[in-house]
Amino acid sequence: MNDSLERVVSGRAWEEVECVPVTESTAIDSRVVAGHGRSGQLMAGLIDTVEAEIVPRLILARRSSPEPLMVPAPLAAAPEQAPCVDDVLELSSLLLKDQFQTASSFVRSIQSRGVPLETVYLDLLAPTARHLGDLWTNDICHFGDVTIGLCRLQQVLRDFSPAFLNEASTRDDGRRALLMSVPGGQHTFGISMVAEFFRRARWDVTTGAPVARDELIRIVRSQWFSVVGLSVSCEVQVELLVSTIRLIRRASRNPAVGILVGGPVFVTHPEMVALVGADATAIDARQAPVQAENLLALIAKQS
């Protein structure tokens, strides 16, 4: 990343943006990134967004002095009880072998060890989804087999959903979130899990299968949302994400809508959150509603 871009994002996540040394005169020279291969081309394609939209948002956030991120500590399982790599491999194998009932029973057996359901979600189901994706990426399994395996995993998630939501708090203040994969996305398991955590925190959540971008824009134009969350499964979707976020902000019935983004690219490169025009990301599903709460608090201070 070039020096000018470093000055804008400073390699930091959204919640640390108040420390970024940005000035109103910050500029980015596209010639600097032009010779850095595919990554350089991607950065060059985002420069207009950074200069026209992101820098002003960073300046505004810097002046607002947001509260520090507070993420509640997860319930812990004893080391001998917590899901391990072997558990992830076993569950993945069962899902790929069309042994759904056995897979569901296997998950229940892990929960019966005294493992909190939140830990089952974050340390077993989520890593299983990532492992299935890796099997396809590394050409070990066919795309169709992995897709079917992820569908079965999503059914496991649905089976546990009533018990998970019974652990919800009693707060219900009408906050609304739209959670979707970026248009063209294929897998929805991550969004489904994030939706579970939002619902447990008593958010009114709208989610579903990936839709065309025009349909997504129609939804945000016709319905009011506090937050829109978008997930990308691979880096090639980032450029589409940039233009989609622009359209959402222009069309949103809520002019102060907050934009959350998720996906592996933002875990490894949190500086990309600002570059795509979003407000925040979260490292896992448990943190996502907490980040949304912090984002709404920041927006309230700015209004």
N, C-alpha and C positions, 0 to 999 in steps of 0.2 A: 504494500500500500504506500502511496506517495506521501511526502511530508505534509502537503496541504490537507490531504484527507485525514492524516493522523491528527491534525489540529482540530478537525471537526469532531471525530468520534473518539479519539484517544484510546481506542481499543476497549471501551467500557460499555457495560450494559446500560439499559435505559434508566435504571434506578440511580445510577451514579452520574447522570448527565449534568447535574449542577456544578460538578467540578471540571467540566470540559472547558478549556481556555478558548472560547469562541468570541469573536467580535463581529459587529455588523458588517465589517469590511472583509470578512473571510472570503477567499476565492479559491477555486480549484482549477488548475490548468489541465485540460484534457490531454495535452501533448505528453504529459508526464506518464500517464497510464497507458498510452497507445501501444507501447512496445512490450507489454507484459503478457502476451499470449491470450488465452481464453479469459483468464481472470481479469486481465487488463481491459479486454473488450467489454466485459460485463460492467466493470467500474465506469468505463467511459460512457456506457449507455445510461448510467444512473446519475451522471453529473448534473444534468438539468434539474432533476428532482432535488438533489442536494442543495443547489444554489437557490432554487425558486421556492422550495417548500420546507426542506429539513432544517437548514440553518436558522430561519426565523423561529421554528418550533423549538429548537435547542436553546436559543436565546431566551425565549419566553419561559421554558422550563427552568433554566438556570436562575431566573429572577424569582421563581415562585417558592424556592426553598422547601421542597417536598419532605414529608415525614420519611424517616428511614424505613426500608422494607422490613416488615415483621412477618416471618413465616413460622407458624407453630411447629414445634418439634413433633415428628411423627411418632406414633406409638411403636415401641420397639419390641421385637421378639428376641428371645434368647438366641445366642449364636447357633446352638445346636438345633433350633427350631426353624430359623429363618430360611426362606427359599434359597437354594444354591444353584450353581451352574448346572449340576446334574439334573435338578428338578426342571430347569428351563429346557434342557435337551430332551428329557423324557416327555414333557408336555408337548413340545414341538413334534416329536415323533408320533405321538398318539393322534394329534390333529391331522398330520399328513397321511396317516394310515386309515383315516375314516373311522376312527374309534371314538366318536364324540362322547358317548355315555361313559366310557372308560376314562376319557380325558376329564370330564366333569367330576367324576368320582375321585380322580387323582387330585384335583384342585381342592375338593372338600376334605380329602385326607390330610392335606397340608394345613388347611385351616383348623382341622381338629387337633393339631399339635398345640394349639393355643396361639397361633399366628394371627395378629389382627388383620381384619379384612383389608384395611388400607395397605398393609404390607404385602398382602397377596396381590393387590392391584399393581403396586409400584415395583415390587421385587420379583414377581413371577409373570403376571400377564403382560405387562409392558415389555420386559426383556424378551419374552417369547415372541411378541410381535416383531421386535427388532431382529431377532434371530431368523425368523421366517423370511423377513425382507433380505437379510444378508445371504440366505441360501439362494435366493433368486439372483441377487446382484453378482454373486460369485459363480453363477452358472452351475450350481449344484442341484437345484430343483427347477422344474418348469414353472413359468409364470402362472399358468392355470392352476397347478397344484398349490402354489403358495397362496394364491387368491382364495381358493377353497379353504385352505387351512386357516386363513385370517377370518373368513366368514364363520367358521366353526368357533374360533376363539372369541369372536364378537357375541356368539350365542352363549358361550360360557359367561361372558361379562353380563349379558342380560339376565341370566339365571341368578346371578348374585346381586343384581341391582336392587331388588326390594329390601334385602337385609342391609345393604350398604346405605341406602337412603333412609332407613330407620334410624341410623346414627346421626341424622341431620340435626342441626340446631333449630330452634323454634322461631328464629327471625324470618320475617317475610315483609320486605319493604318495597316490593314491586320492581326490583331491578331486573332488567331484561338483557339477555345476551343472545346474539346470533353466532353460532359456531359452525363453520363449514371448512371443507377442504378448498384450496384454491381451484377455480374452474379448470377442469382437465385432470384433476387429481384422481387417483385410482383407489387408494386405500383409505378407509374411514375409521379404522380401529382407534387411532390416537385421538381423533375428535370425539368418538363415543366415550372414551375414558375421561377426557377433559369435561365433557358434559355431565358425567356422573358426579364429579367433584363440584361443579357449579351448582347442580341441583341439591347436593347435600348441604351446600352453603346457602340454600334457599333463594337461588336465582331462578327467574323464569327463563327457561332455555328453549330456543328454537334451533333445531339441527336436523340433519338428514343426509341423504345421498348427495354427492357432488352435483351441482347444477351448472348450466351455461352461465356465462358472465352476465348476459342480458337479464336472465332470471334473478340472479343475485342482486343486481342493481334495482330491479323492480321490487324485490323484497324490502330493501333498506329504504326505498322511496315511499313505500306504502305502510311500513310498520316502524314504530319507534323503538330503538335499541340504545341502551346505555353504552354497550360494548359490542364490537364485532370482532370475533376471533377467526383468524385464517391460518390454515396449516399447509405447509408445503412438504412434500416427501423427498424432493431432490433439488439440487442446485439449478437445474435447467428451468425450473418453474419460477425462479426469482424475478426474472424480467416481467413475466406475466403478472406476478404479484404486485409489482410497482404500479403498473397501469391500473390494476384492479383497485388498489387502495386509493389512487387518485379519484377514480370514478365514484367510489363509495363515499368519500368525503364530500364530493360535489353534489351527490344525489341524496344523501342521508336526510331523513326526516328530522333527525337530531343533529343540528349543526355542530354540536360539541361531542360527537361520538368518539369514543376511544377505540383504538385499533390495537389488538393483540395479535402477535404472530407466533407460530410455533413450527417445530421441525428440526431435524438434526443440524441443518446449516446454521441455525441461530444459537444452538448449544455450543458449537465449535467456533462460531464467528459472531459473537453478540454485537459487534459493531455494525453488522448488517441490519439490525433493527432500525436504526436511524436512516440508513441508506435507502431502505425500501419505503420509507415514509410512515412507518408504524410508530407506536408509542411505547410498547413494552413487549417483552417475551417472558417465558417462564421455563425453568429447566425441567419441570415435570408437571403432571396433572394436578398434584396437590398444591403446587405453588400458583397455578393459573388464577383461581378466584381471588387469591390474596393479592396478586399483582393487579387484578381488575379493581379491587377495592382501593388500592393505593392510587391507581390511575384516576378513579373517580374523585378521590380526595384532591388530587392535583388539579383536575379540571374545575372543581368547585372553587378552589382558591383563585383560579385565573378568571373566573366569570364575574 
